[in-house]
């Protein structure tokens, strides 16, 4: 069976586990933070929290089970095997046997996997575990697993912006004001074939400067498959954005994200996770923004690693734009930049509830054609090249359950070969988020 199918079945079994099992770690901040991080897809952070909880003396079946799941999802099969073996002397032994079968299967030991699946398919196992084990054994009694599962995310925040962004976001308005943000995102996995649906809705409102209000909506479908020693997620999505109440852009995007089980530089740095992605978009501007008609290509490489209470991540992104651009009278404005962005982040988990972090990035943009600008009685031709620096300080505190409070301060400085595009910007905001 392909790796991604196994991963989906693994997640399904977490849902099928007895509710009492999920309660065994309640009250331990690191355990609760690990569960929340896992639900948000932050596997490396989840592993760090679960390991800290275990080192602090927590050894409940719930912790062992969740830790084993994280090890499995990260491709650390020997660690996953050791943890699930510890569960064989608990009431959760049938589920542990099935999971050991998955571990053996992914470790290239089919005979050992079959033995564990045979034990998990016994009459003493819960019905749902038995059915899944029989399916692995290709017995006719096994039914197709067709449940729908999913997750969601909500975020609401307020803050102050001392230089509200115009359009595009690297233009200066020289106006300040308070804002309110609202973000909702969700995805659903259908069956066990890796098919999913997703949606995103985002809005930023400026009560005193409504001409800068912006809204973004996106929906689409994805397919997750095992490819080589990793997972490939392909997505087709459509999106729309509005600025100041008017249609800004309509976008159709085809994207792919590949996450290998082991990064190519694992021999140098152990415990590093990584991913590579690419997307191609066709964009059509609204009636007042036809200059943005065209295509956009993005290529992205990311890596992250946990070290004790620290979590480090880095990213490189290449963006290529081919837009219609803007001509007004004697003037010409290029909106087709070639961009290179490098970013890095460090997060320190002070406790299971509190984390502090810093993030920084630098973006270099070189526009495809020279700007033609009227200066006095002459027309000046100049290539626009921008260098943008951004720094962010943040703090997160996890409340009970899935609720989290976040405070963030950011500073941005853009320097351009064309003086009118020089600007700086500062934002401060505080908000709450919830994953489910």
DRENDO-1510 file (C-alpha; in Angstrom, 1 decimal, always signed):
<recs>
REC; n; res; u; v; w
REC; 1; UNK; +0.0; +0.0; +0.0 .
REC; 2; UNK; +1.3; +3.5; -0.8 .
REC; 3; UNK; +2.7; +5.6; +2.0 .
REC; 4; UNK; +0.0; +8.3; +1.9 .
REC; 5; UNK; -2.8; +5.7; +2.1 .
REC; 6; UNK; -1.1; +4.4; +5.2 .
REC; 7; UNK; -0.9; +7.9; +6.7 .
REC; 8; UNK; -4.5; +8.5; +6.1 .
REC; 9; UNK; -5.5; +5.2; +7.7 .
REC; 10; UNK; -3.2; +6.1; +10.6 .
REC; 11; UNK; -5.0; +9.4; +11.2 .
REC; 12; UNK; -8.4; +7.6; +10.9 .
REC; 13; UNK; -7.3; +5.3; +13.7 .
REC; 14; UNK; -6.5; +8.2; +15.9 .
REC; 15; UNK; -10.2; +9.2; +15.6 .
REC; 16; UNK; -11.3; +5.7; +16.3 .
REC; 17; UNK; -9.3; +5.4; +19.5 .
REC; 18; UNK; -11.3; +5.4; +22.8 .
REC; 19; UNK; -12.1; +8.8; +24.1 .
REC; 20; UNK; -10.7; +8.0; +27.5 .
REC; 21; UNK; -7.3; +7.6; +25.9 .
REC; 22; UNK; -7.2; +11.2; +24.9 .
REC; 23; UNK; -8.0; +12.3; +28.4 .
REC; 24; UNK; -5.0; +10.5; +30.0 .
REC; 25; UNK; -2.6; +13.4; +29.4 .
REC; 26; UNK; -5.0; +16.1; +30.3 .
REC; 27; UNK; -3.5; +18.7; +32.5 .
REC; 28; UNK; +0.1; +18.3; +31.2 .
REC; 29; UNK; +0.9; +21.5; +29.3 .
REC; 30; UNK; +3.4; +19.9; +26.9 .
REC; 31; UNK; +1.0; +17.0; +26.1 .
REC; 32; UNK; -1.8; +19.4; +25.3 .
REC; 33; UNK; +0.5; +21.6; +23.3 .
REC; 34; UNK; +1.7; +18.6; +21.4 .
REC; 35; UNK; -1.9; +17.5; +20.5 .
REC; 36; UNK; -2.7; +21.0; +19.3 .
REC; 37; UNK; +0.5; +21.2; +17.2 .
REC; 38; UNK; -0.3; +17.8; +15.7 .
REC; 39; UNK; -3.8; +19.0; +14.8 .
REC; 40; UNK; -2.3; +22.0; +13.1 .
REC; 41; UNK; +0.1; +19.8; +11.1 .
REC; 42; UNK; +3.2; +21.0; +12.9 .
REC; 43; UNK; +4.7; +17.5; +13.4 .
REC; 44; UNK; +8.2; +18.6; +14.5 .
REC; 45; UNK; +6.8; +20.9; +17.2 .
REC; 46; UNK; +4.4; +18.1; +18.3 .
REC; 47; UNK; +7.3; +15.7; +18.6 .
REC; 48; UNK; +9.3; +18.2; +20.7 .
REC; 49; UNK; +6.3; +18.7; +23.1 .
REC; 50; UNK; +5.6; +15.0; +23.5 .
REC; 51; UNK; +9.2; +14.2; +24.1 .
REC; 52; UNK; +9.4; +16.9; +26.8 .
REC; 53; UNK; +6.3; +15.5; +28.4 .
REC; 54; UNK; +7.8; +12.1; +28.5 .
REC; 55; UNK; +11.2; +13.3; +29.9 .
REC; 56; UNK; +9.2; +15.1; +32.6 .
REC; 57; UNK; +7.8; +11.7; +33.7 .
REC; 58; UNK; +4.5; +11.4; +31.8 .
REC; 59; UNK; +4.2; +7.8; +30.5 .
REC; 60; UNK; +0.5; +7.3; +29.9 .
REC; 61; UNK; -0.8; +5.2; +26.9 .
REC; 62; UNK; -2.2; +8.4; +25.4 .
REC; 63; UNK; +1.3; +10.0; +25.3 .
REC; 64; UNK; +2.9; +6.9; +24.0 .
REC; 65; UNK; +0.3; +6.5; +21.3 .
REC; 66; UNK; +0.5; +10.1; +20.1 .
REC; 67; UNK; +4.3; +10.1; +20.2 .
REC; 68; UNK; +4.3; +6.9; +18.1 .
REC; 69; UNK; +2.0; +8.5; +15.5 .
REC; 70; UNK; +4.3; +11.5; +15.2 .
REC; 71; UNK; +7.4; +9.3; +14.8 .
REC; 72; UNK; +5.5; +7.4; +12.1 .
REC; 73; UNK; +4.5; +10.5; +10.3 .
REC; 74; UNK; +8.0; +11.8; +10.4 .
REC; 75; UNK; +9.4; +8.6; +9.0 .
REC; 76; UNK; +11.2; +7.6; +12.2 .
REC; 77; UNK; +10.0; +4.0; +12.1 .
REC; 78; UNK; +12.4; +2.5; +14.6 .
REC; 79; UNK; +11.3; +5.0; +17.3 .
REC; 80; UNK; +7.6; +4.4; +16.3 .
REC; 81; UNK; +8.1; +0.7; +16.7 .
REC; 82; UNK; +9.7; +1.0; +20.1 .
REC; 83; UNK; +6.8; +3.2; +21.4 .
REC; 84; UNK; +4.0; +1.0; +20.1 .
REC; 85; UNK; +5.6; -2.1; +21.5 .
REC; 86; UNK; +5.2; -0.5; +25.0 .
REC; 87; UNK; +1.5; -0.3; +24.4 .
REC; 88; UNK; +1.1; -4.1; +24.0 .
REC; 89; UNK; +0.6; -4.5; +27.8 .
REC; 90; UNK; -2.2; -1.9; +27.9 .
REC; 91; UNK; -5.9; -2.1; +27.0 .
REC; 92; UNK; -4.9; -0.5; +23.7 .
REC; 93; UNK; -2.9; -3.5; +22.5 .
REC; 94; UNK; -5.2; -4.2; +19.4 .
REC; 95; UNK; -4.6; -0.7; +18.1 .
REC; 96; UNK; -0.9; -1.0; +18.8 .
REC; 97; UNK; -0.7; -4.2; +16.9 .
REC; 98; UNK; -2.3; -2.6; +13.8 .
REC; 99; UNK; +0.0; +0.3; +14.0 .
REC; 100; UNK; +3.0; -2.0; +14.3 .
REC; 101; UNK; +1.8; -3.6; +11.1 .
REC; 102; UNK; +1.9; -0.2; +9.4 .
REC; 103; UNK; +5.4; +0.5; +10.8 .
REC; 104; UNK; +6.7; -2.9; +9.5 .
REC; 105; UNK; +5.1; -2.3; +6.1 .
REC; 106; UNK; +6.8; +1.1; +5.7 .
REC; 107; UNK; +10.1; -0.4; +7.0 .
REC; 108; UNK; +10.1; -2.9; +4.2 .
REC; 109; UNK; +9.3; -6.0; +6.3 .
REC; 110; UNK; +6.1; -7.4; +4.8 .
REC; 111; UNK; +6.1; -10.7; +6.6 .
REC; 112; UNK; +6.4; -9.0; +10.0 .
REC; 113; UNK; +3.7; -6.6; +8.9 .
REC; 114; UNK; +1.4; -9.5; +8.0 .
REC; 115; UNK; +1.9; -11.1; +11.4 .
REC; 116; UNK; +0.9; -7.9; +13.2 .
REC; 117; UNK; -2.2; -7.4; +11.0 .
REC; 118; UNK; -3.2; -11.0; +11.6 .
REC; 119; UNK; -3.1; -10.4; +15.4 .
REC; 120; UNK; -5.0; -7.1; +15.0 .
REC; 121; UNK; -7.7; -8.9; +13.0 .
REC; 122; UNK; -8.5; -11.3; +15.8 .
REC; 123; UNK; -11.9; -11.5; +17.4 .
REC; 124; UNK; -10.7; -9.7; +20.6 .
REC; 125; UNK; -10.0; -6.5; +18.5 .
REC; 126; UNK; -12.6; -3.7; +18.2 .
REC; 127; UNK; -14.7; -4.0; +15.1 .
REC; 128; UNK; -13.2; -1.0; +13.3 .
REC; 129; UNK; -9.6; -2.0; +14.0 .
REC; 130; UNK; -10.4; -5.6; +12.8 .
REC; 131; UNK; -12.0; -4.4; +9.6 .
REC; 132; UNK; -8.9; -2.2; +8.8 .
REC; 133; UNK; -6.6; -5.1; +9.6 .
REC; 134; UNK; -8.5; -7.4; +7.4 .
REC; 135; UNK; -8.3; -5.0; +4.6 .
REC; 136; UNK; -4.5; -4.9; +4.9 .
REC; 137; UNK; -4.6; -8.7; +4.6 .
REC; 138; UNK; -6.9; -8.5; +1.5 .
REC; 139; UNK; -9.6; -10.6; +3.1 .
REC; 140; UNK; -13.0; -10.4; +1.5 .
REC; 141; UNK; -14.6; -9.5; +4.8 .
REC; 142; UNK; -12.9; -6.1; +4.8 .
REC; 143; UNK; -15.0; -3.2; +3.8 .
REC; 144; UNK; -13.9; +0.0; +2.0 .
REC; 145; UNK; -12.9; +2.8; +4.4 .
REC; 146; UNK; -14.8; +5.8; +3.1 .
REC; 147; UNK; -15.1; +8.2; +6.1 .
REC; 148; UNK; -14.8; +11.9; +5.8 .
REC; 149; UNK; -12.4; +13.7; +8.1 .
REC; 150; UNK; -11.0; +17.2; +8.2 .
REC; 151; UNK; -9.7; +20.1; +10.2 .
REC; 152; UNK; -10.3; +23.8; +10.5 .
REC; 153; UNK; -8.7; +27.0; +11.7 .
REC; 154; UNK; -10.1; +30.3; +12.9 .
REC; 155; UNK; -8.1; +33.5; +13.6 .
REC; 156; UNK; -9.3; +37.0; +14.7 .
REC; 157; UNK; -7.1; +39.9; +15.5 .
REC; 158; UNK; -6.9; +43.7; +15.9 .
REC; 159; UNK; -4.0; +46.1; +15.6 .
REC; 160; UNK; -2.5; +49.3; +14.4 .
REC; 161; UNK; -0.7; +49.9; +11.1 .
REC; 162; UNK; +1.4; +53.1; +10.8 .
REC; 163; UNK; +1.6; +53.0; +6.9 .
REC; 164; UNK; -1.4; +51.2; +5.4 .
REC; 165; UNK; -0.5; +49.3; +2.3 .
REC; 166; UNK; -2.0; +50.3; -1.1 .
REC; 167; UNK; -2.1; +48.1; -4.1 .
REC; 168; UNK; +0.2; +46.3; -4.7 .
REC; 169; UNK; +1.3; +45.7; -1.1 .
REC; 170; UNK; +4.7; +47.3; -1.7 .
REC; 171; UNK; +3.2; +50.7; -2.4 .
REC; 172; UNK; +3.0; +53.3; +0.4 .
REC; 173; UNK; -0.2; +55.1; +1.3 .
REC; 174; UNK; +1.3; +57.4; +4.0 .
REC; 175; UNK; -1.8; +56.9; +6.1 .
REC; 176; UNK; -2.1; +55.2; +9.5 .
REC; 177; UNK; -5.0; +53.5; +11.2 .
REC; 178; UNK; -6.4; +50.5; +13.3 .
REC; 179; UNK; -7.5; +47.3; +11.6 .
REC; 180; UNK; -9.3; +44.1; +12.3 .
REC; 181; UNK; -8.4; +40.7; +10.7 .
REC; 182; UNK; -10.5; +37.6; +10.3 .
REC; 183; UNK; -9.3; +34.3; +8.8 .
REC; 184; UNK; -11.1; +31.0; +8.5 .
REC; 185; UNK; -9.7; +28.0; +6.8 .
REC; 186; UNK; -10.8; +24.4; +6.5 .
REC; 187; UNK; -10.1; +21.1; +4.7 .
REC; 188; UNK; -11.8; +17.8; +4.3 .
REC; 189; UNK; -10.3; +14.4; +3.4 .
REC; 190; UNK; -12.7; +12.1; +1.6 .
REC; 191; UNK; -12.2; +8.4; +1.7 .
REC; 192; UNK; -8.7; +6.9; +1.7 .
REC; 193; UNK; -7.6; +7.8; -1.8 .
REC; 194; UNK; -6.0; +11.1; -0.8 .
REC; 195; UNK; -8.7; +13.3; -2.3 .
REC; 196; UNK; -9.5; +16.5; -0.4 .
REC; 197; UNK; -11.4; +19.8; -0.5 .
REC; 198; UNK; -10.3; +23.1; +1.0 .
REC; 199; UNK; -11.4; +26.7; +1.5 .
REC; 200; UNK; -9.9; +29.9; +2.8 .
REC; 201; UNK; -11.6; +33.2; +3.7 .
REC; 202; UNK; -9.6; +36.3; +4.8 .
REC; 203; UNK; -10.6; +39.9; +5.4 .
REC; 204; UNK; -8.8; +43.0; +6.8 .
REC; 205; UNK; -10.9; +46.0; +7.6 .
REC; 206; UNK; -9.7; +49.5; +8.3 .
REC; 207; UNK; -12.7; +51.3; +10.1 .
REC; 208; UNK; -11.3; +54.7; +9.5 .
REC; 209; UNK; -9.8; +54.0; +6.0 .
REC; 210; UNK; -12.3; +51.8; +4.2 .
REC; 211; UNK; -10.7; +52.4; +0.8 .
REC; 212; UNK; -7.9; +50.1; +1.9 .
REC; 213; UNK; -10.2; +47.2; +3.0 .
REC; 214; UNK; -9.2; +43.9; +1.4 .
REC; 215; UNK; -10.8; +40.5; +1.2 .
REC; 216; UNK; -9.6; +37.1; -0.2 .
REC; 217; UNK; -11.6; +33.9; -0.9 .
REC; 218; UNK; -10.2; +30.7; -2.2 .
REC; 219; UNK; -11.5; +27.1; -2.7 .
REC; 220; UNK; -10.2; +24.1; -4.5 .
REC; 221; UNK; -9.5; +20.3; -4.5 .
REC; 222; UNK; -6.3; +18.4; -3.8 .
REC; 223; UNK; -4.9; +14.9; -4.3 .
REC; 224; UNK; -2.3; +13.4; -1.9 .
REC; 225; UNK; -0.3; +10.5; -3.2 .
REC; 226; UNK; +2.8; +8.6; -2.2 .
REC; 227; UNK; +5.6; +9.2; -4.7 .
REC; 228; UNK; +9.0; +7.6; -4.2 .
REC; 229; UNK; +10.1; +8.0; -0.6 .
REC; 230; UNK; +7.7; +10.8; +0.2 .
REC; 231; UNK; +4.3; +12.4; -0.4 .
REC; 232; UNK; +3.1; +14.6; -3.3 .
REC; 233; UNK; +0.1; +16.9; -2.9 .
REC; 234; UNK; -1.4; +18.4; -6.1 .
REC; 235; UNK; -3.9; +21.2; -5.8 .
REC; 236; UNK; -6.2; +23.0; -8.2 .
REC; 237; UNK; -7.8; +26.1; -6.7 .
REC; 238; UNK; -9.7; +29.3; -7.7 .
REC; 239; UNK; -9.5; +32.5; -5.8 .
REC; 240; UNK; -10.7; +36.1; -5.8 .
REC; 241; UNK; -9.5; +39.2; -4.1 .
REC; 242; UNK; -11.1; +42.6; -3.5 .
REC; 243; UNK; -9.6; +45.9; -2.6 .
REC; 244; UNK; -11.6; +48.9; -1.4 .
REC; 245; UNK; -14.8; +47.1; -2.3 .
REC; 246; UNK; -13.7; +46.6; -6.0 .
REC; 247; UNK; -12.6; +43.4; -7.6 .
REC; 248; UNK; -8.8; +43.3; -7.6 .
REC; 249; UNK; -7.9; +39.9; -9.1 .
REC; 250; UNK; -9.3; +36.5; -10.2 .
REC; 251; UNK; -6.9; +33.6; -10.0 .
REC; 252; UNK; -6.7; +30.0; -11.1 .
REC; 253; UNK; -3.8; +28.1; -9.6 .
REC; 254; UNK; -2.2; +24.7; -10.1 .
REC; 255; UNK; +0.2; +23.8; -7.3 .
REC; 256; UNK; +2.2; +20.8; -6.1 .
REC; 257; UNK; +4.0; +20.2; -2.8 .
REC; 258; UNK; +6.4; +17.4; -2.2 .
REC; 259; UNK; +7.6; +16.3; +1.2 .
REC; 260; UNK; +10.2; +13.5; +1.3 .
REC; 261; UNK; +10.5; +11.1; +4.1 .
REC; 262; UNK; +14.1; +12.1; +4.4 .
REC; 263; UNK; +15.7; +15.3; +3.1 .
REC; 264; UNK; +18.7; +15.1; +0.8 .
REC; 265; UNK; +21.0; +16.7; +3.4 .
REC; 266; UNK; +20.0; +14.3; +6.2 .
REC; 267; UNK; +23.5; +12.9; +6.2 .
REC; 268; UNK; +24.8; +16.3; +7.4 .
REC; 269; UNK; +22.0; +17.4; +9.7 .
REC; 270; UNK; +19.8; +14.8; +11.4 .
REC; 271; UNK; +16.2; +15.4; +12.3 .
REC; 272; UNK; +15.6; +17.9; +9.5 .
REC; 273; UNK; +12.3; +18.0; +7.7 .
REC; 274; UNK; +11.8; +19.7; +4.4 .
REC; 275; UNK; +9.4; +20.3; +1.5 .
REC; 276; UNK; +9.5; +21.7; -2.0 .
REC; 277; UNK; +6.6; +23.3; -3.9 .
REC; 278; UNK; +5.7; +25.0; -7.1 .
REC; 279; UNK; +2.7; +26.8; -8.5 .
REC; 280; UNK; +1.5; +28.3; -11.7 .
REC; 281; UNK; -1.3; +30.9; -11.7 .
REC; 282; UNK; -3.4; +32.6; -14.4 .
REC; 283; UNK; -4.6; +36.0; -13.1 .
REC; 284; UNK; -7.2; +38.4; -14.4 .
REC; 285; UNK; -7.5; +41.8; -12.9 .
REC; 286; UNK; -10.8; +43.6; -12.1 .
REC; 287; UNK; -12.1; +46.4; -14.3 .
REC; 288; UNK; -9.8; +49.0; -12.6 .
REC; 289; UNK; -6.8; +46.6; -12.3 .
REC; 290; UNK; -6.4; +45.2; -15.8 .
REC; 291; UNK; -2.6; +45.9; -15.5 .
REC; 292; UNK; -2.4; +42.7; -13.3 .
REC; 293; UNK; -3.6; +40.4; -16.1 .
REC; 294; UNK; -1.1; +37.7; -16.7 .
REC; 295; UNK; +0.7; +34.7; -15.2 .
REC; 296; UNK; +2.7; +34.1; -12.0 .
REC; 297; UNK; +5.2; +31.2; -11.3 .
REC; 298; UNK; +6.4; +30.4; -7.8 .
REC; 299; UNK; +9.0; +27.9; -6.6 .
REC; 300; UNK; +9.5; +27.3; -2.8 .
REC; 301; UNK; +11.9; +25.2; -0.7 .
REC; 302; UNK; +11.5; +25.0; +3.1 .
REC; 303; UNK; +13.2; +23.2; +5.9 .
REC; 304; UNK; +12.7; +23.0; +9.7 .
REC; 305; UNK; +14.3; +21.3; +12.7 .
REC; 306; UNK; +13.7; +21.0; +16.4 .
REC; 307; UNK; +16.5; +21.0; +18.9 .
REC; 308; UNK; +15.3; +20.6; +22.5 .
REC; 309; UNK; +13.0; +23.5; +23.3 .
REC; 310; UNK; +13.9; +25.3; +20.0 .
REC; 311; UNK; +12.3; +25.1; +16.6 .
REC; 312; UNK; +14.2; +26.5; +13.6 .
REC; 313; UNK; +12.9; +27.0; +10.0 .
REC; 314; UNK; +14.1; +28.5; +6.8 .
REC; 315; UNK; +12.7; +29.2; +3.4 .
REC; 316; UNK; +13.6; +30.3; -0.1 .
REC; 317; UNK; +11.0; +31.4; -2.7 .
REC; 318; UNK; +11.4; +32.4; -6.4 .
REC; 319; UNK; +8.6; +34.3; -8.0 .
REC; 320; UNK; +8.3; +35.2; -11.7 .
REC; 321; UNK; +5.6; +37.5; -13.0 .
REC; 322; UNK; +4.5; +38.1; -16.6 .
REC; 323; UNK; +1.7; +40.8; -16.3 .
REC; 324; UNK; +0.1; +43.2; -18.8 .
REC; 325; UNK; +1.7; +46.2; -17.0 .
REC; 326; UNK; +0.3; +49.8; -17.0 .
REC; 327; UNK; +0.5; +52.5; -19.6 .
REC; 328; UNK; -1.0; +56.0; -18.9 .
REC; 329; UNK; -0.2; +58.7; -21.4 .
REC; 330; UNK; +3.6; +59.1; -21.6 .
REC; 331; UNK; +4.2; +57.0; -18.5 .
REC; 332; UNK; +4.7; +53.2; -18.2 .
REC; 333; UNK; +4.7; +51.2; -15.0 .
REC; 334; UNK; +5.9; +47.6; -14.8 .
REC; 335; UNK; +4.1; +45.3; -12.4 .
REC; 336; UNK; +6.0; +42.2; -13.5 .
REC; 337; UNK; +8.8; +41.6; -11.0 .
REC; 338; UNK; +11.3; +38.8; -10.7 .
REC; 339; UNK; +11.5; +38.1; -6.9 .
REC; 340; UNK; +13.9; +36.2; -4.6 .
REC; 341; UNK; +12.9; +35.8; -1.0 .
REC; 342; UNK; +14.9; +34.3; +1.9 .
REC; 343; UNK; +13.4; +33.9; +5.3 .
REC; 344; UNK; +14.3; +32.3; +8.7 .
REC; 345; UNK; +12.5; +31.8; +12.0 .
REC; 346; UNK; +13.5; +30.7; +15.4 .
REC; 347; UNK; +10.9; +29.7; +18.0 .
REC; 348; UNK; +11.7; +28.9; +21.7 .
REC; 349; UNK; +9.1; +27.0; +23.8 .
REC; 350; UNK; +9.5; +28.5; +27.3 .
REC; 351; UNK; +6.9; +26.0; +28.5 .
REC; 352; UNK; +4.1; +23.8; +27.1 .
REC; 353; UNK; +1.9; +26.9; +26.8 .
REC; 354; UNK; +4.3; +29.8; +26.1 .
REC; 355; UNK; +6.5; +30.3; +23.1 .
REC; 356; UNK; +8.6; +33.2; +21.9 .
REC; 357; UNK; +9.9; +33.7; +18.4 .
REC; 358; UNK; +11.6; +35.9; +15.9 .
REC; 359; UNK; +11.3; +35.9; +12.1 .
REC; 360; UNK; +13.1; +37.8; +9.4 .
REC; 361; UNK; +13.2; +37.9; +5.6 .
REC; 362; UNK; +14.8; +39.8; +2.8 .
REC; 363; UNK; +13.1; +40.1; -0.7 .
REC; 364; UNK; +14.9; +41.3; -3.8 .
REC; 365; UNK; +12.6; +42.4; -6.7 .
REC; 366; UNK; +13.8; +43.4; -10.1 .
REC; 367; UNK; +11.1; +44.6; -12.5 .
REC; 368; UNK; +11.1; +43.3; -16.1 .
REC; 369; UNK; +10.9; +46.5; -18.0 .
REC; 370; UNK; +12.1; +50.1; -17.4 .
REC; 371; UNK; +9.6; +52.5; -15.8 .
REC; 372; UNK; +8.8; +55.6; -18.0 .
REC; 373; UNK; +8.1; +58.5; -15.6 .
REC; 374; UNK; +7.4; +62.2; -16.3 .
REC; 375; UNK; +9.8; +64.4; -14.4 .
REC; 376; UNK; +9.3; +68.1; -15.2 .
REC; 377; UNK; +9.3; +68.4; -19.0 .
REC; 378; UNK; +11.2; +65.2; -19.6 .
REC; 379; UNK; +10.4; +61.5; -19.5 .
REC; 380; UNK; +12.8; +59.5; -17.4 .
REC; 381; UNK; +13.5; +55.8; -18.0 .
REC; 382; UNK; +14.7; +53.7; -15.1 .
REC; 383; UNK; +14.6; +50.1; -14.1 .
REC; 384; UNK; +12.9; +49.5; -10.7 .
REC; 385; UNK; +14.8; +47.3; -8.3 .
REC; 386; UNK; +13.6; +46.9; -4.7 .
REC; 387; UNK; +15.1; +45.4; -1.5 .
REC; 388; UNK; +12.7; +44.8; +1.3 .
REC; 389; UNK; +13.7; +43.9; +4.8 .
REC; 390; UNK; +11.2; +42.6; +7.4 .
REC; 391; UNK; +11.5; +41.6; +11.0 .
REC; 392; UNK; +8.9; +40.1; +13.3 .
REC; 393; UNK; +8.8; +39.4; +17.0 .
REC; 394; UNK; +6.0; +37.2; +18.3 .
REC; 395; UNK; +4.7; +35.5; +21.4 .
REC; 396; UNK; +2.1; +32.8; +21.7 .
REC; 397; UNK; +0.3; +31.6; +24.8 .
REC; 398; UNK; -1.9; +28.5; +24.6 .
REC; 399; UNK; -5.1; +28.7; +26.7 .
REC; 400; UNK; -7.2; +25.7; +27.5 .
REC; 401; UNK; -8.1; +23.3; +24.7 .
REC; 402; UNK; -7.4; +24.5; +21.1 .
REC; 403; UNK; -7.4; +28.3; +22.0 .
REC; 404; UNK; -4.2; +30.3; +21.6 .
REC; 405; UNK; -3.4; +34.0; +22.1 .
REC; 406; UNK; -0.8; +35.6; +19.8 .
REC; 407; UNK; +0.9; +39.0; +20.0 .
REC; 408; UNK; +3.0; +40.2; +17.1 .
REC; 409; UNK; +5.1; +43.3; +16.3 .
REC; 410; UNK; +6.6; +43.7; +12.8 .
REC; 411; UNK; +8.8; +46.3; +11.1 .
REC; 412; UNK; +9.3; +46.5; +7.3 .
REC; 413; UNK; +11.6; +48.7; +5.2 .
REC; 414; UNK; +11.6; +48.9; +1.4 .
REC; 415; UNK; +14.4; +50.6; -0.5 .
REC; 416; UNK; +14.0; +51.2; -4.3 .
REC; 417; UNK; +16.0; +52.6; -7.1 .
REC; 418; UNK; +12.9; +54.8; -7.8 .
REC; 419; UNK; +12.5; +57.1; -4.8 .
REC; 420; UNK; +8.6; +57.1; -4.8 .
REC; 421; UNK; +8.7; +53.4; -3.8 .
REC; 422; UNK; +10.9; +53.9; -0.7 .
REC; 423; UNK; +8.8; +53.4; +2.5 .
REC; 424; UNK; +8.8; +51.9; +5.9 .
REC; 425; UNK; +5.9; +50.3; +7.8 .
REC; 426; UNK; +5.2; +49.1; +11.4 .
REC; 427; UNK; +2.4; +46.9; +12.7 .
REC; 428; UNK; +1.4; +45.7; +16.1 .
REC; 429; UNK; -1.5; +43.3; +16.7 .
REC; 430; UNK; -2.9; +40.8; +19.1 .
REC; 431; UNK; -5.4; +38.1; +18.4 .
REC; 432; UNK; -6.8; +34.7; +19.2 .
REC; 433; UNK; -6.8; +31.5; +17.1 .
REC; 434; UNK; -8.3; +28.1; +17.3 .
REC; 435; UNK; -7.6; +24.9; +15.5 .
REC; 436; UNK; -10.1; +22.0; +15.3 .
</recs>
